Amino acid sequence: MNSTDEKFIAYWGEKRKLGKNRFALLHGVLYFALPAFFCSELVKYLFHIDNSEVTIARFVIGFIVWSVLGFYLFRHFQWRTQETRFIQLQKKEDQ
């Protein structure tokens, strides 16, 4: 097993202690969805894309949509991918 695999096992061993929901909230919403949402809104505002004005309703709806998508994607897909890799590497390490 190479050092990258060992680092991943240590990393994911700690991250999985959070559980699916907390992992999804932290990584999917806080670290991914919210920065992506704010950046996309900033680009739209700075470059006048869409010719739409910034309103509270648009901001709240965008915030909710991005948060739900980030939570769902990280809870279902990212978690499963990382868990599968972790389990495979642990089996490989045990052999």
MOPAC internal coordinates of N, CA, C and O (Angstrom, degrees):
PM7 1SCF
backbone

  N    0.0000 0     0.00 0     0.00 0    0    0    0
  C    1.4534 1     0.00 0     0.00 0    1    0    0
  C    1.5297 1   108.28 1     0.00 0    2    1    0
  O    1.2310 1   120.49 1   -45.32 1    3    2    1
  N    1.3234 1   116.68 1   134.68 1    3    2    1
  C    1.4612 1   119.86 1  -177.65 1    5    3    2
  C    1.5316 1   111.29 1   -87.91 1    6    5    3
  O    1.2310 1   120.83 1    -6.59 1    7    6    5
  N    1.3135 1   116.01 1   173.41 1    7    6    5
  C    1.4676 1   120.78 1  -175.00 1    9    7    6
  C    1.5284 1   112.13 1   -67.65 1   10    9    7
  O    1.2310 1   120.07 1   149.68 1   11   10    9
  N    1.3212 1   117.48 1   -30.32 1   11   10    9
  C    1.4569 1   120.56 1   177.51 1   13   11   10
  C    1.5227 1   110.62 1   -63.25 1   14   13   11
  O    1.2310 1   120.61 1   136.72 1   15   14   13
  N    1.3215 1   116.45 1   -43.28 1   15   14   13
  C    1.4575 1   120.70 1   178.31 1   17   15   14
  C    1.5257 1   111.37 1   -64.69 1   18   17   15
  O    1.2310 1   120.75 1   139.25 1   19   18   17
  N    1.3187 1   116.18 1   -40.75 1   19   18   17
  C    1.4622 1   120.48 1   178.97 1   21   19   18
  C    1.5282 1   111.05 1   -64.78 1   22   21   19
  O    1.2310 1   120.85 1   140.02 1   23   22   21
  N    1.3308 1   115.97 1   -39.98 1   23   22   21
  C    1.4694 1   120.06 1   177.77 1   25   23   22
  C    1.5199 1   110.69 1   -65.09 1   26   25   23
  O    1.2310 1   120.74 1   139.75 1   27   26   25
  N    1.3371 1   116.20 1   -40.25 1   27   26   25
  C    1.4502 1   119.44 1   178.83 1   29   27   26
  C    1.5240 1   111.25 1   -63.77 1   30   29   27
  O    1.2310 1   120.00 1   136.72 1   31   30   29
  N    1.3301 1   117.61 1   -43.28 1   31   30   29
  C    1.4691 1   121.12 1   179.49 1   33   31   30
  C    1.5277 1   110.17 1   -59.63 1   34   33   31
  O    1.2310 1   120.34 1   136.27 1   35   34   33
  N    1.3167 1   116.95 1   -43.73 1   35   34   33
  C    1.4672 1   120.54 1   178.66 1   37   35   34
  C    1.5329 1   110.95 1   -65.39 1   38   37   35
  O    1.2310 1   120.71 1   135.32 1   39   38   37
  N    1.3349 1   116.25 1   -44.68 1   39   38   37
  C    1.4686 1   121.93 1   179.87 1   41   39   38
  C    1.5233 1   110.97 1   -61.48 1   42   41   39
  O    1.2310 1   120.68 1   126.63 1   43   42   41
  N    1.3306 1   116.30 1   -53.37 1   43   42   41
  C    1.4609 1   119.11 1  -175.14 1   45   43   42
  C    1.5343 1   111.26 1   -72.21 1   46   45   43
  O    1.2310 1   120.20 1   151.04 1   47   46   45
  N    1.3029 1   117.22 1   -28.96 1   47   46   45
  C    1.4578 1   120.17 1   175.43 1   49   47   46
  C    1.5200 1   111.38 1   -58.73 1   50   49   47
  O    1.2310 1   120.34 1   142.79 1   51   50   49
  N    1.3269 1   116.96 1   -37.21 1   51   50   49
  C    1.4641 1   121.23 1   176.72 1   53   51   50
  C    1.5247 1   111.57 1   -77.48 1   54   53   51
  O    1.2310 1   119.87 1   135.78 1   55   54   53
  N    1.3203 1   117.85 1   -44.22 1   55   54   53
  C    1.4718 1   121.60 1  -177.13 1   57   55   54
  C    1.5234 1   112.05 1   -64.03 1   58   57   55
  O    1.2310 1   120.08 1   143.09 1   59   58   57
  N    1.3182 1   117.44 1   -36.91 1   59   58   57
  C    1.4644 1   119.80 1  -175.88 1   61   59   58
  C    1.5202 1   111.67 1   -70.15 1   62   61   59
  O    1.2310 1   120.10 1   163.25 1   63   62   61
  N    1.3309 1   117.42 1   -16.75 1   63   62   61
  C    1.4669 1   120.67 1   175.73 1   65   63   62
  C    1.5269 1   111.76 1   -65.23 1   66   65   63
  O    1.2310 1   120.63 1   157.40 1   67   66   65
  N    1.3292 1   116.40 1   -22.60 1   67   66   65
  C    1.4622 1   120.65 1   178.08 1   69   67   66
  C    1.5289 1   111.99 1   -66.10 1   70   69   67
  O    1.2310 1   120.36 1   149.45 1   71   70   69
  N    1.3200 1   116.92 1   -30.55 1   71   70   69
  C    1.4551 1   121.46 1  -173.04 1   73   71   70
  C    1.5188 1   109.77 1    88.36 1   74   73   71
  O    1.2310 1   121.06 1   -16.09 1   75   74   73
  N    1.3261 1   115.58 1   163.91 1   75   74   73
  C    1.4670 1   120.22 1  -175.50 1   77   75   74
  C    1.5184 1   113.02 1   -60.38 1   78   77   75
  O    1.2310 1   120.38 1   130.82 1   79   78   77
  N    1.3236 1   116.88 1   -49.18 1   79   78   77
  C    1.4634 1   119.71 1  -173.56 1   81   79   78
  C    1.5225 1   112.84 1   -67.34 1   82   81   79
  O    1.2310 1   120.34 1   135.03 1   83   82   81
  N    1.3066 1   116.96 1   -44.97 1   83   82   81
  C    1.4706 1   119.31 1   179.37 1   85   83   82
  C    1.5243 1   110.60 1   -67.24 1   86   85   83
  O    1.2310 1   120.33 1   141.87 1   87   86   85
  N    1.3358 1   116.98 1   -38.13 1   87   86   85
  C    1.4597 1   120.76 1   175.76 1   89   87   86
  C    1.5287 1   110.04 1   -60.07 1   90   89   87
  O    1.2310 1   120.53 1   133.80 1   91   90   89
  N    1.3292 1   116.59 1   -46.20 1   91   90   89
  C    1.4664 1   121.09 1  -179.08 1   93   91   90
  C    1.5243 1   111.48 1   -64.93 1   94   93   91
  O    1.2310 1   120.13 1   140.01 1   95   94   93
  N    1.3277 1   117.35 1   -39.99 1   95   94   93
  C    1.4632 1   119.70 1   178.37 1   97   95   94
  C    1.5254 1   111.41 1   -65.53 1   98   97   95
  O    1.2310 1   120.99 1   134.44 1   99   98   97
  N    1.3163 1   115.72 1   -45.56 1   99   98   97
  C    1.4496 1   119.72 1  -177.04 1  101   99   98
  C    1.5226 1   112.00 1   -69.55 1  102  101   99
  O    1.2310 1   120.50 1   125.38 1  103  102  101
  N    1.3268 1   116.64 1   -54.62 1  103  102  101
  C    1.4675 1   120.36 1  -174.66 1  105  103  102
  C    1.5279 1   113.28 1   -85.32 1  106  105  103
  O    1.2310 1   120.31 1   139.75 1  107  106  105
  N    1.3258 1   117.02 1   -40.25 1  107  106  105
  C    1.4575 1   119.95 1  -176.93 1  109  107  106
  C    1.5090 1   113.75 1   -76.42 1  110  109  107
  O    1.2310 1   120.79 1   139.58 1  111  110  109
  N    1.3362 1   116.10 1   -40.42 1  111  110  109
  C    1.4605 1   119.60 1  -177.23 1  113  111  110
  C    1.5235 1   111.18 1   -94.45 1  114  113  111
  O    1.2310 1   120.45 1   121.87 1  115  114  113
  N    1.3206 1   116.75 1   -58.13 1  115  114  113
  C    1.4640 1   120.33 1  -173.01 1  117  115  114
  C    1.5250 1   113.02 1   -69.12 1  118  117  115
  O    1.2310 1   119.84 1   134.96 1  119  118  117
  N    1.3237 1   117.90 1   -45.04 1  119  118  117
  C    1.4662 1   120.48 1  -175.40 1  121  119  118
  C    1.5275 1   114.42 1   -90.38 1  122  121  119
  O    1.2310 1   119.91 1   157.85 1  123  122  121
  N    1.3352 1   117.78 1   -22.15 1  123  122  121
  C    1.4668 1   119.71 1  -177.26 1  125  123  122
  C    1.5320 1   112.59 1  -111.96 1  126  125  123
  O    1.2310 1   120.24 1   117.58 1  127  126  125
  N    1.3140 1   117.15 1   -62.42 1  127  126  125
  C    1.4638 1   121.21 1  -170.03 1  129  127  126
  C    1.5266 1   113.28 1   -65.57 1  130  129  127
  O    1.2310 1   120.19 1   132.47 1  131  130  129
  N    1.3174 1   117.23 1   -47.53 1  131  130  129
  C    1.4603 1   118.87 1  -177.16 1  133  131  130
  C    1.5255 1   113.08 1   -66.26 1  134  133  131
  O    1.2310 1   119.03 1   133.87 1  135  134  133
  N    1.3275 1   119.46 1   -46.13 1  135  134  133
  C    1.4728 1   117.51 1   175.42 1  137  135  134
  C    1.5362 1   112.59 1   -61.71 1  138  137  135
  O    1.2310 1   120.35 1   140.59 1  139  138  137
  N    1.3279 1   116.94 1   -39.41 1  139  138  137
  C    1.4720 1   119.78 1   178.84 1  141  139  138
  C    1.5272 1   110.18 1   -63.82 1  142  141  139
  O    1.2310 1   120.44 1   137.95 1  143  142  141
  N    1.3196 1   116.76 1   -42.05 1  143  142  141
  C    1.4692 1   120.95 1   179.20 1  145  143  142
  C    1.5312 1   110.53 1   -62.62 1  146  145  143
  O    1.2310 1   120.42 1   130.49 1  147  146  145
  N    1.3201 1   116.79 1   -49.51 1  147  146  145
  C    1.4632 1   119.61 1  -178.34 1  149  147  146
  C    1.5231 1   111.74 1   -63.74 1  150  149  147
  O    1.2310 1   120.31 1   140.28 1  151  150  149
  N    1.3168 1   117.01 1   -39.72 1  151  150  149
  C    1.4710 1   120.18 1   178.05 1  153  151  150
  C    1.5214 1   111.35 1   -65.04 1  154  153  151
  O    1.2310 1   120.12 1   136.94 1  155  154  153
  N    1.3255 1   117.38 1   -43.06 1  155  154  153
  C    1.4662 1   119.64 1   179.88 1  157  155  154
  C    1.5299 1   111.05 1   -65.02 1  158  157  155
  O    1.2310 1   120.25 1   141.12 1  159  158  157
  N    1.3259 1   117.13 1   -38.88 1  159  158  157
  C    1.4688 1   119.96 1   178.12 1  161  159  158
  C    1.5242 1   110.69 1   -68.16 1  162  161  159
  O    1.2310 1   120.25 1   141.98 1  163  162  161
  N    1.3208 1   117.12 1   -38.02 1  163  162  161
  C    1.4561 1   121.08 1   178.86 1  165  163  162
  C    1.5255 1   110.90 1   -64.63 1  166  165  163
  O    1.2310 1   120.49 1   136.58 1  167  166  165
  N    1.3241 1   116.66 1   -43.42 1  167  166  165
  C    1.4686 1   120.71 1   178.38 1  169  167  166
  C    1.5247 1   110.28 1   -63.24 1  170  169  167
  O    1.2310 1   120.33 1   135.84 1  171  170  169
  N    1.3306 1   116.98 1   -44.16 1  171  170  169
  C    1.4680 1   119.92 1   177.96 1  173  171  170
  C    1.5205 1   111.15 1   -59.71 1  174  173  171
  O    1.2310 1   120.97 1   137.73 1  175  174  173
  N    1.3225 1   115.76 1   -42.27 1  175  174  173
  C    1.4668 1   120.29 1  -178.49 1  177  175  174
  C    1.5294 1   111.37 1   -68.88 1  178  177  175
  O    1.2310 1   120.33 1   133.76 1  179  178  177
  N    1.3323 1   116.98 1   -46.24 1  179  178  177
  C    1.4659 1   120.29 1  -176.27 1  181  179  178
  C    1.5230 1   113.34 1   -68.21 1  182  181  179
  O    1.2310 1   120.42 1   144.21 1  183  182  181
  N    1.3168 1   116.80 1   -35.79 1  183  182  181
  C    1.4621 1   120.67 1  -176.72 1  185  183  182
  C    1.5232 1   113.30 1  -104.11 1  186  185  183
  O    1.2310 1   120.59 1  -169.92 1  187  186  185
  N    1.3049 1   116.48 1    10.08 1  187  186  185
  C    1.4633 1   122.95 1   176.80 1  189  187  186
  C    1.5273 1   112.33 1    51.95 1  190  189  187
  O    1.2310 1   121.37 1  -139.01 1  191  190  189
  N    1.3106 1   114.98 1    40.99 1  191  190  189
  C    1.4595 1   120.47 1   176.86 1  193  191  190
  C    1.5207 1   107.51 1   -77.97 1  194  193  191
  O    1.2310 1   120.37 1   -42.24 1  195  194  193
  N    1.2912 1   116.89 1   137.76 1  195  194  193
  C    1.4580 1   121.85 1   176.94 1  197  195  194
  C    1.5298 1   112.68 1    84.46 1  198  197  195
  O    1.2310 1   119.87 1   167.46 1  199  198  197
  N    1.3140 1   117.85 1   -12.54 1  199  198  197
  C    1.4622 1   122.01 1  -176.49 1  201  199  198
  C    1.5171 1   113.02 1    44.32 1  202  201  199
  O    1.2310 1   120.79 1  -143.24 1  203  202  201
  N    1.3066 1   116.10 1    36.76 1  203  202  201
  C    1.4607 1   119.51 1   178.27 1  205  203  202
  C    1.5095 1   109.25 1  -113.16 1  206  205  203
  O    1.2310 1   121.70 1   -29.14 1  207  206  205
  N    1.2889 1   114.36 1   150.86 1  207  206  205
  C    1.4544 1   118.09 1  -179.25 1  209  207  206
  C    1.5266 1   110.60 1   -91.04 1  210  209  207
  O    1.2310 1   121.25 1   -22.67 1  211  210  209
  N    1.2949 1   115.22 1   157.33 1  211  210  209
  C    1.4509 1   121.20 1   179.55 1  213  211  210
  C    1.5263 1   108.19 1   -80.87 1  214  213  211
  O    1.2310 1   121.16 1   -59.20 1  215  214  213
  N    1.3227 1   115.39 1   120.80 1  215  214  213
  C    1.4606 1   120.42 1   177.86 1  217  215  214
  C    1.5224 1   108.92 1  -124.65 1  218  217  215
  O    1.2310 1   121.28 1   -19.17 1  219  218  217
  N    1.3046 1   115.16 1   160.83 1  219  218  217
  C    1.4630 1   120.24 1   178.38 1  221  219  218
  C    1.5216 1   110.31 1   -61.81 1  222  221  219
  O    1.2310 1   119.92 1   137.06 1  223  222  221
  N    1.3155 1   117.76 1   -42.94 1  223  222  221
  C    1.4691 1   121.73 1  -178.48 1  225  223  222
  C    1.5308 1   110.49 1   -62.12 1  226  225  223
  O    1.2310 1   120.50 1   134.49 1  227  226  225
  N    1.3154 1   116.64 1   -45.51 1  227  226  225
  C    1.4743 1   120.47 1   179.31 1  229  227  226
  C    1.5247 1   110.61 1   -62.97 1  230  229  227
  O    1.2310 1   120.60 1   139.32 1  231  230  229
  N    1.3202 1   116.46 1   -40.68 1  231  230  229
  C    1.4559 1   121.70 1  -179.94 1  233  231  230
  C    1.5297 1   110.56 1   -65.22 1  234  233  231
  O    1.2310 1   120.00 1   133.69 1  235  234  233
  N    1.3228 1   117.61 1   -46.31 1  235  234  233
  C    1.4712 1   121.69 1  -178.34 1  237  235  234
  C    1.5280 1   110.55 1   -65.83 1  238  237  235
  O    1.2310 1   120.24 1   135.32 1  239  238  237
  N    1.3228 1   117.16 1   -44.68 1  239  238  237
  C    1.4665 1   120.39 1  -179.62 1  241  239  238
  C    1.5310 1   110.31 1   -64.06 1  242  241  239
  O    1.2310 1   120.07 1   135.23 1  243  242  241
  N    1.3240 1   117.47 1   -44.77 1  243  242  241
  C    1.4594 1   120.78 1   177.72 1  245  243  242
  C    1.5222 1   111.81 1   -61.53 1  246  245  243
  O    1.2310 1   120.68 1   138.16 1  247  246  245
  N    1.3104 1   116.30 1   -41.84 1  247  246  245
  C    1.4594 1   122.12 1   178.33 1  249  247  246
  C    1.5274 1   110.43 1   -60.45 1  250  249  247
  O    1.2310 1   120.35 1   135.36 1  251  250  249
  N    1.3106 1   116.93 1   -44.64 1  251  250  249
  C    1.4717 1   121.34 1  -179.86 1  253  251  250
  C    1.5223 1   111.00 1   -67.08 1  254  253  251
  O    1.2310 1   120.31 1   133.22 1  255  254  253
  N    1.3174 1   117.02 1   -46.78 1  255  254  253
  C    1.4701 1   120.86 1  -178.36 1  257  255  254
  C    1.5267 1   110.88 1   -61.49 1  258  257  255
  O    1.2310 1   119.86 1   131.08 1  259  258  257
  N    1.3197 1   117.87 1   -48.92 1  259  258  257
  C    1.4623 1   121.09 1   179.76 1  261  259  258
  C    1.5247 1   111.00 1   -62.23 1  262  261  259
  O    1.2310 1   120.28 1   139.64 1  263  262  261
  N    1.3252 1   117.07 1   -40.36 1  263  262  261
  C    1.4688 1   120.64 1  -179.51 1  265  263  262
  C    1.5206 1   111.47 1   -65.03 1  266  265  263
  O    1.2310 1   120.30 1   135.41 1  267  266  265
  N    1.3174 1   117.02 1   -44.59 1  267  266  265
  C    1.4673 1   120.56 1   179.58 1  269  267  266
  C    1.5244 1   110.31 1   -64.11 1  270  269  267
  O    1.2310 1   120.27 1   135.77 1  271  270  269
  N    1.3201 1   117.09 1   -44.23 1  271  270  269
  C    1.4701 1   120.37 1   179.07 1  273  271  270
  C    1.5274 1   111.53 1   -63.21 1  274  273  271
  O    1.2310 1   120.30 1   134.77 1  275  274  273
  N    1.3147 1   117.03 1   -45.23 1  275  274  273
  C    1.4610 1   120.55 1   178.86 1  277  275  274
  C    1.5131 1   111.72 1   -61.43 1  278  277  275
  O    1.2310 1   120.64 1   136.10 1  279  278  277
  N    1.3374 1   116.38 1   -43.90 1  279  278  277
  C    1.4631 1   120.65 1   179.10 1  281  279  278
  C    1.5270 1   110.47 1   -62.10 1  282  281  279
  O    1.2310 1   120.50 1   131.20 1  283  282  281
  N    1.3202 1   116.65 1   -48.80 1  283  282  281
  C    1.4631 1   121.42 1  -177.80 1  285  283  282
  C    1.5272 1   111.35 1   -61.97 1  286  285  283
  O    1.2310 1   120.36 1   131.37 1  287  286  285
  N    1.3161 1   116.91 1   -48.63 1  287  286  285
  C    1.4624 1   120.47 1  -176.87 1  289  287  286
  C    1.5231 1   111.90 1   -63.13 1  290  289  287
  O    1.2310 1   120.29 1   136.57 1  291  290  289
  N    1.3067 1   117.06 1   -43.43 1  291  290  289
  C    1.4574 1   119.35 1  -178.54 1  293  291  290
  C    1.5203 1   111.99 1   -74.89 1  294  293  291
  O    1.2310 1   120.04 1   145.92 1  295  294  293
  N    1.3341 1   117.52 1   -34.08 1  295  294  293
  C    1.4616 1   119.69 1  -179.48 1  297  295  294
  C    1.5212 1   110.91 1   -69.80 1  298  297  295
  O    1.2310 1   120.40 1   138.47 1  299  298  297
  N    1.3189 1   116.84 1   -41.53 1  299  298  297
  C    1.4627 1   119.44 1  -174.27 1  301  299  298
  C    1.5197 1   113.98 1   -92.29 1  302  301  299
  O    1.2310 1   119.96 1   134.46 1  303  302  301
  N    1.3072 1   117.68 1   -45.54 1  303  302  301
  C    1.4593 1   119.50 1  -173.00 1  305  303  302
  C    1.5262 1   113.51 1   -93.34 1  306  305  303
  O    1.2310 1   120.26 1   128.96 1  307  306  305
  N    1.3175 1   117.10 1   -51.04 1  307  306  305
  C    1.4662 1   119.88 1  -177.60 1  309  307  306
  C    1.5299 1   110.22 1   -64.82 1  310  309  307
  O    1.2310 1   120.30 1   135.95 1  311  310  309
  N    1.3262 1   117.04 1   -44.05 1  311  310  309
  C    1.4619 1   120.42 1   179.81 1  313  311  310
  C    1.5273 1   110.20 1   -59.56 1  314  313  311
  O    1.2310 1   120.24 1   132.13 1  315  314  313
  N    1.3239 1   117.15 1   -47.87 1  315  314  313
  C    1.4678 1   121.43 1  -178.38 1  317  315  314
  C    1.5233 1   111.42 1   -61.84 1  318  317  315
  O    1.2310 1   120.31 1   137.10 1  319  318  317
  N    1.3076 1   117.02 1   -42.90 1  319  318  317
  C    1.4615 1   121.32 1   179.90 1  321  319  318
  C    1.5274 1   110.99 1   -62.79 1  322  321  319
  O    1.2310 1   120.81 1   133.47 1  323  322  321
  N    1.3185 1   116.06 1   -46.53 1  323  322  321
  C    1.4623 1   119.94 1  -178.97 1  325  323  322
  C    1.5251 1   111.29 1   -67.14 1  326  325  323
  O    1.2310 1   119.96 1   138.93 1  327  326  325
  N    1.3219 1   117.67 1   -41.07 1  327  326  325
  C    1.4663 1   121.72 1   178.78 1  329  327  326
  C    1.5226 1   111.20 1   -62.46 1  330  329  327
  O    1.2310 1   120.34 1   136.57 1  331  330  329
  N    1.3248 1   116.96 1   -43.43 1  331  330  329
  C    1.4624 1   121.31 1   179.76 1  333  331  330
  C    1.5240 1   110.38 1   -61.37 1  334  333  331
  O    1.2310 1   120.71 1   133.64 1  335  334  333
  N    1.3097 1   116.25 1   -46.36 1  335  334  333
  C    1.4704 1   119.68 1   179.09 1  337  335  334
  C    1.5273 1   110.57 1   -63.58 1  338  337  335
  O    1.2310 1   120.21 1   137.28 1  339  338  337
  N    1.3085 1   117.20 1   -42.72 1  339  338  337
  C    1.4604 1   122.25 1  -179.47 1  341  339  338
  C    1.5279 1   111.16 1   -60.38 1  342  341  339
  O    1.2310 1   120.68 1   132.93 1  343  342  341
  N    1.3190 1   116.31 1   -47.07 1  343  342  341
  C    1.4691 1   121.10 1  -178.97 1  345  343  342
  C    1.5272 1   110.61 1   -64.60 1  346  345  343
  O    1.2310 1   120.29 1   136.60 1  347  346  345
  N    1.3317 1   117.04 1   -43.40 1  347  346  345
  C    1.4677 1   120.28 1   178.99 1  349  347  346
  C    1.5276 1   111.33 1   -62.27 1  350  349  347
  O    1.2310 1   120.43 1   137.86 1  351  350  349
  N    1.3171 1   116.78 1   -42.14 1  351  350  349
  C    1.4584 1   120.03 1  -179.90 1  353  351  350
  C    1.5258 1   111.59 1   -68.71 1  354  353  351
  O    1.2310 1   120.36 1   144.60 1  355  354  353
  N    1.3132 1   116.92 1   -35.40 1  355  354  353
  C    1.4594 1   119.54 1   177.21 1  357  355  354
  C    1.5257 1   110.98 1   -66.03 1  358  357  355
  O    1.2310 1   120.32 1   138.95 1  359  358  357
  N    1.3318 1   117.00 1   -41.05 1  359  358  357
  C    1.4601 1   120.71 1   177.05 1  361  359  358
  C    1.5243 1   109.97 1   -62.31 1  362  361  359
  O    1.2310 1   120.82 1   137.07 1  363  362  361
  N    1.3163 1   116.03 1   -42.93 1  363  362  361
  C    1.4623 1   121.68 1   179.91 1  365  363  362
  C    1.5318 1   109.75 1   -63.58 1  366  365  363
  O    1.2310 1   120.50 1   140.84 1  367  366  365
  N    1.3240 1   116.65 1   -39.16 1  367  366  365
  C    1.4649 1   121.80 1  -179.72 1  369  367  366
  C    1.5391 1   111.48 1   -67.91 1  370  369  367
  O    1.2310 1   120.48 1   145.15 1  371  370  369
  N    1.3211 1   116.69 1   -34.85 1  371  370  369
  C    1.4651 1   121.43 1  -179.18 1  373  371  370
  C    1.5303 1   113.07 1   -71.66 1  374  373  371
  O    1.2310 1   120.61 1   157.24 1  375  374  373
  N    1.3125 1   116.44 1   -22.76 1  375  374  373
  C    1.4728 1   119.66 1  -177.04 1  377  375  374
  C    1.4945 1   112.66 1   -77.06 1  378  377  375
  O    1.2310 1   120.10 1   180.00 1  379  378  377

